[in-house]
Amino acid sequence: MQWIASLALLCASCLCAQTAVPASGKPWKALGFLEGTWEAKTQGGAAGATAAGTYTFVMELHSHILARHSGNAGCKGPAGFDCEHSDLLYVYQDAAGQSLKAIYFDNEGHVIHYDVSTPTPTSAVFVSDPSPPGPQFRLIYELKDAVMSGKFQMLMPGQTEWKSYLEWSGAKK
């Protein structure tokens, strides 16, 4: 009976002695260009809204999650359109060696699941699965000459061309 207690104590001490191991740097390194706080202004898209705001990409939870927190101010949209907006985007990896995923939440109740890719060292593309009868979504970030540009696009069922709903650009604070 005493050996069971000793074994349990040994297991417990091993668990307590473990420290958080940072996620493999490779997938996160590809998204490093996103990190920081960015000031942005909308500049186009079908939403017809103009706004200024900030968003911040930061590693959280012992470098296991890349989180984006965003909000805008001074939003002006078409008559009757409430375009004040805030959202959260969490980029994660289910297990080492697997591709990055993301989940998005906003103040309007939207939830979008994305697959994440980095086609170039300064770009990231988030693409949702098609979910008929609704649209498929794509979120693109591209850093060029210290200016971050972004696009939130939709692909309607039966169509082949992505349409920008909102576009923005800005610099790091």
TIFILUM-733706 format. One record per residue (C-alpha): x, y negated, z negated; residue in three letters. Coordinates in Angstrom, 1 decimal, m for minus. Example, Ala and Ser with C-alpha at 12.3 -4.5 7.8 and 13.67 -1.06 7.14 Angstrom:
BEGIN
{u = 12.3, v = 4.5, w = m7.8, resn = ala}
{u = 13.7, v = 1.1, w = m7.1, resn = ser}
//
This chain:
BEGIN
{u = 0.0, v = 0.0, w = 0.0, resn = met}
{u = 2.9, v = m2.3, w = m0.8, resn = gln}
{u = 4.4, v = m1.8, w = 2.6, resn = trp}
{u = 1.1, v = m3.0, w = 4.3, resn = ile}
{u = 1.3, v = m6.2, w = 2.2, resn = ala}
{u = 5.0, v = m6.6, w = 3.2, resn = ser}
{u = 4.3, v = m6.0, w = 6.9, resn = leu}
{u = 1.4, v = m8.6, w = 6.8, resn = ala}
{u = 3.6, v = m11.1, w = 5.1, resn = leu}
{u = 6.4, v = m10.5, w = 7.7, resn = leu}
{u = 3.9, v = m11.0, w = 10.6, resn = cys}
{u = 2.5, v = m14.1, w = 9.0, resn = ala}
{u = 5.9, v = m15.6, w = 8.5, resn = ser}
{u = 6.9, v = m14.9, w = 12.1, resn = cys}
{u = 3.7, v = m16.6, w = 13.3, resn = leu}
{u = 4.3, v = m19.6, w = 11.2, resn = cys}
{u = 7.9, v = m19.9, w = 12.3, resn = ala}
{u = 7.0, v = m20.1, w = 16.0, resn = gln}
{u = 7.1, v = m23.5, w = 17.5, resn = thr}
{u = 5.1, v = m24.7, w = 20.5, resn = ala}
{u = 7.0, v = m23.8, w = 23.6, resn = val}
{u = 6.6, v = m26.5, w = 26.2, resn = pro}
{u = 4.8, v = m25.5, w = 29.4, resn = ala}
{u = 7.2, v = m24.6, w = 32.2, resn = ser}
{u = 8.5, v = m27.9, w = 33.5, resn = gly}
{u = 8.2, v = m27.0, w = 37.1, resn = lys}
{u = 4.5, v = m27.5, w = 37.7, resn = pro}
{u = 4.5, v = m30.6, w = 35.5, resn = trp}
{u = 7.6, v = m32.1, w = 37.1, resn = lys}
{u = 5.7, v = m32.3, w = 40.4, resn = ala}
{u = 3.1, v = m34.5, w = 38.8, resn = leu}
{u = 5.6, v = m36.7, w = 36.8, resn = gly}
{u = 5.1, v = m39.6, w = 39.3, resn = phe}
{u = 1.6, v = m40.0, w = 37.9, resn = leu}
{u = 2.6, v = m40.6, w = 34.3, resn = glu}
{u = 2.2, v = m44.0, w = 32.8, resn = gly}
{u = m0.5, v = m46.7, w = 32.7, resn = thr}
{u = m1.6, v = m48.1, w = 36.0, resn = trp}
{u = m3.6, v = m51.2, w = 36.8, resn = glu}
{u = m5.9, v = m50.8, w = 39.8, resn = ala}
{u = m8.3, v = m52.6, w = 41.9, resn = lys}
{u = m10.9, v = m51.0, w = 44.2, resn = thr}
{u = m10.4, v = m51.8, w = 47.8, resn = gln}
{u = m12.9, v = m49.8, w = 49.8, resn = gly}
{u = m15.1, v = m46.8, w = 50.2, resn = gly}
{u = m18.8, v = m46.1, w = 50.6, resn = ala}
{u = m19.6, v = m47.0, w = 47.0, resn = ala}
{u = m19.4, v = m50.7, w = 47.9, resn = gly}
{u = m18.1, v = m51.6, w = 44.5, resn = ala}
{u = m15.4, v = m54.0, w = 43.4, resn = thr}
{u = m13.7, v = m53.5, w = 40.1, resn = ala}
{u = m10.4, v = m53.8, w = 38.2, resn = ala}
{u = m9.4, v = m51.3, w = 35.6, resn = gly}
{u = m6.6, v = m49.2, w = 34.2, resn = thr}
{u = m5.9, v = m45.5, w = 34.0, resn = tyr}
{u = m3.3, v = m43.7, w = 32.1, resn = thr}
{u = m1.7, v = m40.3, w = 32.8, resn = phe}
{u = 0.0, v = m38.8, w = 29.7, resn = val}
{u = 1.2, v = m35.4, w = 28.7, resn = met}
{u = m0.8, v = m34.1, w = 25.7, resn = glu}
{u = m1.1, v = m31.0, w = 23.4, resn = leu}
{u = 2.7, v = m30.3, w = 23.3, resn = his}
{u = 3.0, v = m30.8, w = 27.1, resn = ser}
{u = 0.4, v = m28.2, w = 28.0, resn = his}
{u = m2.1, v = m30.7, w = 29.4, resn = ile}
{u = m1.7, v = m33.8, w = 31.7, resn = leu}
{u = m4.6, v = m36.1, w = 30.7, resn = ala}
{u = m5.9, v = m39.1, w = 32.6, resn = arg}
{u = m8.0, v = m41.6, w = 30.7, resn = his}
{u = m9.6, v = m44.4, w = 32.8, resn = ser}
{u = m12.1, v = m47.2, w = 32.6, resn = gly}
{u = m12.9, v = m50.4, w = 34.5, resn = asn}
{u = m14.0, v = m53.9, w = 33.8, resn = ala}
{u = m15.8, v = m56.6, w = 35.8, resn = gly}
{u = m17.4, v = m54.1, w = 38.1, resn = cys}
{u = m19.7, v = m55.4, w = 40.8, resn = lys}
{u = m21.8, v = m53.1, w = 43.0, resn = gly}
{u = m24.8, v = m53.2, w = 45.2, resn = pro}
{u = m28.0, v = m54.7, w = 43.6, resn = ala}
{u = m29.3, v = m52.5, w = 40.9, resn = gly}
{u = m26.1, v = m50.3, w = 40.8, resn = phe}
{u = m24.5, v = m49.9, w = 37.4, resn = asp}
{u = m20.8, v = m49.2, w = 38.3, resn = cys}
{u = m19.2, v = m49.6, w = 34.8, resn = glu}
{u = m17.3, v = m46.4, w = 34.6, resn = his}
{u = m15.0, v = m44.4, w = 32.3, resn = ser}
{u = m13.8, v = m40.8, w = 32.7, resn = asp}
{u = m11.4, v = m38.1, w = 31.6, resn = leu}
{u = m9.4, v = m35.8, w = 33.8, resn = leu}
{u = m7.4, v = m32.9, w = 32.3, resn = tyr}
{u = m4.9, v = m31.0, w = 34.4, resn = val}
{u = m3.9, v = m27.6, w = 33.0, resn = tyr}
{u = m2.4, v = m24.3, w = 33.9, resn = gln}
{u = m4.3, v = m21.1, w = 32.8, resn = asp}
{u = m1.1, v = m19.1, w = 32.5, resn = ala}
{u = 2.5, v = m19.5, w = 33.5, resn = ala}
{u = 3.1, v = m19.0, w = 37.2, resn = gly}
{u = m0.5, v = m19.8, w = 38.1, resn = gln}
{u = m1.5, v = m22.9, w = 40.1, resn = ser}
{u = m2.6, v = m26.1, w = 38.4, resn = leu}
{u = m6.3, v = m26.7, w = 37.8, resn = lys}
{u = m8.1, v = m29.8, w = 36.6, resn = ala}
{u = m11.5, v = m30.6, w = 35.1, resn = ile}
{u = m13.1, v = m34.1, w = 35.3, resn = tyr}
{u = m15.8, v = m35.6, w = 33.0, resn = phe}
{u = m17.4, v = m39.1, w = 33.3, resn = asp}
{u = m19.9, v = m41.3, w = 31.5, resn = asn}
{u = m22.5, v = m40.4, w = 34.0, resn = glu}
{u = m22.5, v = m36.7, w = 33.1, resn = gly}
{u = m20.5, v = m35.5, w = 36.1, resn = his}
{u = m18.2, v = m32.5, w = 35.7, resn = val}
{u = m15.9, v = m31.5, w = 38.6, resn = ile}
{u = m13.5, v = m28.5, w = 38.6, resn = his}
{u = m10.4, v = m29.0, w = 40.9, resn = tyr}
{u = m7.5, v = m27.0, w = 42.3, resn = asp}
{u = m4.4, v = m29.2, w = 42.3, resn = val}
{u = m1.6, v = m29.3, w = 44.8, resn = ser}
{u = 1.4, v = m31.6, w = 45.4, resn = thr}
{u = 2.1, v = m31.7, w = 49.1, resn = pro}
{u = 4.9, v = m34.2, w = 48.7, resn = thr}
{u = 7.1, v = m35.4, w = 45.7, resn = pro}
{u = 4.9, v = m38.5, w = 45.4, resn = thr}
{u = 1.4, v = m37.2, w = 46.2, resn = ser}
{u = m1.2, v = m35.1, w = 44.4, resn = ala}
{u = m4.4, v = m33.7, w = 45.9, resn = val}
{u = m7.3, v = m32.4, w = 43.7, resn = phe}
{u = m9.9, v = m30.4, w = 45.7, resn = val}
{u = m13.1, v = m29.0, w = 44.3, resn = ser}
{u = m14.7, v = m25.7, w = 45.5, resn = asp}
{u = m17.5, v = m26.2, w = 48.0, resn = pro}
{u = m20.8, v = m26.0, w = 46.1, resn = ser}
{u = m23.7, v = m26.1, w = 48.5, resn = pro}
{u = m26.1, v = m27.7, w = 48.6, resn = pro}
{u = m24.0, v = m30.6, w = 47.2, resn = gly}
{u = m20.7, v = m32.1, w = 48.5, resn = pro}
{u = m17.2, v = m30.9, w = 48.0, resn = gln}
{u = m14.9, v = m33.5, w = 46.3, resn = phe}
{u = m11.3, v = m34.5, w = 46.9, resn = arg}
{u = m9.2, v = m36.8, w = 44.7, resn = leu}
{u = m5.9, v = m38.1, w = 46.2, resn = ile}
{u = m3.0, v = m40.0, w = 44.6, resn = tyr}
{u = 0.0, v = m41.3, w = 46.5, resn = glu}
{u = 2.9, v = m43.4, w = 45.2, resn = leu}
{u = 4.6, v = m45.5, w = 47.8, resn = lys}
{u = 7.0, v = m48.5, w = 47.1, resn = asp}
{u = 5.9, v = m48.6, w = 43.4, resn = ala}
{u = 2.2, v = m48.9, w = 44.4, resn = val}
{u = m0.2, v = m46.0, w = 43.5, resn = met}
{u = m3.0, v = m45.6, w = 45.9, resn = ser}
{u = m6.0, v = m43.4, w = 45.2, resn = gly}
{u = m9.0, v = m42.1, w = 47.0, resn = lys}
{u = m12.1, v = m40.2, w = 45.8, resn = phe}
{u = m13.7, v = m38.5, w = 48.8, resn = gln}
{u = m16.6, v = m36.3, w = 49.6, resn = met}
{u = m17.2, v = m33.7, w = 52.3, resn = leu}
{u = m20.9, v = m33.1, w = 52.8, resn = met}
{u = m22.2, v = m29.6, w = 53.7, resn = pro}
{u = m22.0, v = m29.0, w = 57.4, resn = gly}
{u = m19.6, v = m31.8, w = 58.0, resn = gln}
{u = m15.9, v = m31.5, w = 58.8, resn = thr}
{u = m14.6, v = m35.0, w = 57.9, resn = glu}
{u = m13.9, v = m36.3, w = 54.4, resn = trp}
{u = m15.5, v = m39.7, w = 53.6, resn = lys}
{u = m14.0, v = m42.0, w = 51.1, resn = ser}
{u = m16.5, v = m43.0, w = 48.3, resn = tyr}
{u = m14.0, v = m45.1, w = 46.5, resn = leu}
{u = m10.4, v = m46.3, w = 47.2, resn = glu}
{u = m8.0, v = m48.2, w = 44.9, resn = trp}
{u = m4.4, v = m49.2, w = 44.5, resn = ser}
{u = m2.2, v = m50.8, w = 41.9, resn = gly}
{u = 1.0, v = m50.9, w = 40.0, resn = ala}
{u = 2.4, v = m49.5, w = 36.8, resn = lys}
{u = 2.0, v = m51.7, w = 33.8, resn = lys}
//
